[in-house]
Amino acid sequence: MSRKHPNILITGTPGCGKTTLSELVSQQCALQHHNIGEIVKQRGLHDGYNAEFDTYMLDEDKLVDELDEQMCSGGNIVDLHSCEFFPERWFDLVLILRCNNTVLFDRLSKRGYSEKKIQENIESEIFGISAEEAKSSYPSEIVVELKSETMDDMVENVQRAEQWVQQYISTH
C-alpha cells in the first residue's frame, strides 16, 4: 500500500515514553497522533474495566474497525503498548521504546501505579514483551528499537523519526 504520508506505530512497556514521543513527532511532522488508551475510553471501544489492573479491556475488533479508514489514508502515529492485533498493512515504521528498569520504576511510581501494576510492567520490560510482539508481528526492516531513558534520548528519537518521515515523503 503506497501512501504519501507514513503511518508510525510507537510501542513499548507503559512508562517508556510512547505518548511523549508520539506527541513530539506528531507536532514536528504534522502527523495525526492516536493515543489508543484515550480513544478506547472516549469512544467506548472496550469490553469493560479491569479494576485489578486499573485498565479498560480493549476490544481489538472495534478499535481496528474504528481506525481502519483513517489509517489507510496515512499520516498517523499510533501509540500503544500492545501491537500484535493491528493489521500489518497499517504501518510503515514501528518504533519500540526500551527503558532501564530503575528509570521505568520511578516513572510508574510517579504515575501512582499500584505495586502489582508496577511489578507487571517491570517484568514485561525485562522480558521484552512489547519488543517481541512487534518483532513477530511486522517485517524486520520496519522495526526499530530505541532507548528512551533521558531527555537526550527523547530529542535524538524525535530527530531520527523526523528524518525518517522526511525520507519517506520524498520517496512516495
C-alpha positions in Angstrom: 0.0 0.0 0.0 1.5 3.3 -1.1 0.7 6.4 0.9 2.1 10.0 0.6 2.4 10.3 4.3 3.6 7.4 6.5 1.9 5.7 9.5 4.1 5.1 12.5 3.5 2.7 15.4 5.2 3.7 18.7 5.1 0.8 21.2 6.8 -0.3 24.4 6.1 -1.0 28.0 4.0 1.6 29.8 6.2 4.4 31.1 8.8 4.1 28.3 7.7 7.4 26.7 5.4 6.4 23.9 2.9 9.2 24.3 5.6 11.9 24.8 7.5 10.8 21.7 4.3 10.4 19.7 3.1 13.9 20.6 6.5 15.4 19.7 6.9 13.6 16.4 3.3 14.4 15.6 4.0 18.1 16.1 7.3 18.1 14.2 6.0 16.1 11.2 2.3 17.2 11.0 1.0 13.7 11.6 -2.2 12.8 13.5 -1.4 11.2 16.9 -3.8 8.5 18.1 -3.3 7.7 21.8 -5.2 4.4 21.8 -5.7 4.3 25.5 -7.6 7.6 25.3 -9.5 6.6 22.2 -10.7 3.4 23.8 -12.1 5.3 26.8 -13.6 8.1 24.9 -15.3 6.0 22.2 -16.2 3.0 24.3 -14.0 0.6 22.4 -13.7 -1.8 25.3 -15.3 -4.8 27.0 -15.4 -3.2 30.4 -13.0 -2.2 33.1 -10.5 -4.4 34.9 -10.2 -2.9 38.4 -7.4 -5.2 39.5 -5.1 -3.7 36.8 -6.8 -0.3 36.6 -7.3 -0.5 32.9 -10.0 -0.9 30.2 -10.1 -4.2 28.4 -9.6 -3.2 24.8 -12.0 -4.6 22.1 -9.4 -5.0 19.3 -12.0 -5.6 16.6 -13.9 -2.4 17.4 -10.7 -0.4 17.5 -9.5 -1.7 14.2 -12.9 -1.1 12.6 -12.9 2.5 14.0 -9.4 3.4 12.7 -9.1 1.5 9.5 -10.2 4.1 7.0 -8.0 6.8 8.6 -5.0 4.5 8.8 -5.3 3.5 5.2 -5.1 7.2 4.2 -1.7 7.7 6.0 -0.3 10.4 8.1 -0.8 8.8 11.5 1.1 7.9 14.7 -0.4 5.2 16.9 0.7 4.9 20.5 0.0 1.6 22.4 2.0 -0.9 24.5 0.4 -3.8 22.6 0.6 -4.1 18.9 0.1 -7.7 17.6 -3.5 -7.2 16.6 -3.0 -4.2 14.3 -3.1 -5.0 10.6 0.5 -5.2 9.3 -0.6 -3.1 6.3 -1.2 -0.1 8.5 2.4 0.7 9.4 5.5 1.9 7.5 7.6 2.2 10.7 7.4 0.6 14.1 9.4 2.1 16.9 9.9 0.1 20.1 10.9 2.2 23.1 13.1 0.5 25.7 13.9 1.7 29.2 16.1 0.8 32.1 14.1 -0.8 34.9 15.2 1.7 37.5 14.1 4.6 35.3 10.9 2.8 34.5 10.1 2.0 38.2 10.5 5.7 39.0 8.2 6.8 36.2 5.5 4.3 37.0 5.7 5.2 40.7 5.2 8.9 39.9 2.0 7.9 38.0 0.7 6.3 41.2 0.5 2.8 39.8 -0.1 0.0 42.3 2.8 -2.2 43.3 1.2 -5.1 41.3 0.9 -3.0 38.2 4.5 -1.6 38.5 5.8 -5.2 39.0 3.9 -6.5 36.0 5.2 -3.7 33.8 8.8 -4.0 35.0 8.7 -7.8 34.3 7.2 -7.0 30.9 10.2 -4.7 30.1 12.7 -7.3 31.5 11.3 -10.0 29.2 10.9 -7.6 26.3 7.2 -8.4 25.7 6.4 -5.3 23.7 9.6 -5.7 21.6 8.9 -9.4 20.9 5.3 -8.7 19.9 6.4 -6.0 17.5 9.2 -8.1 16.0 7.0 -11.1 15.5 4.1 -9.0 14.0 5.9 -6.7 11.5 8.6 -7.1 8.9 12.1 -6.7 10.4 13.0 -3.9 8.0 10.4 -1.5 9.5 11.0 -2.3 13.2 13.5 -0.2 15.2 14.3 -0.4 18.9 15.2 3.0 20.6 16.5 3.7 24.1 14.1 6.0 25.9 15.6 6.9 29.3 16.7 10.6 29.2 15.7 13.9 27.6 18.7 13.5 25.3 17.3 10.1 24.2 13.9 11.7 23.5 15.5 14.6 21.5 17.5 12.1 19.4 14.5 9.8 18.9 12.4 12.8 17.7 15.2 13.7 15.2 15.5 10.2 13.9 11.8 9.9 13.4 11.6 13.3 11.7 14.4 12.3 9.3 12.7 9.0 8.5 9.4 10.8 7.8 11.1 13.3 5.5 12.8 10.5 3.7 9.6 8.5 3.4 7.7 11.6 2.0 10.5 12.4 -0.5 10.3 8.8 -2.0 6.5 8.4 -2.1 
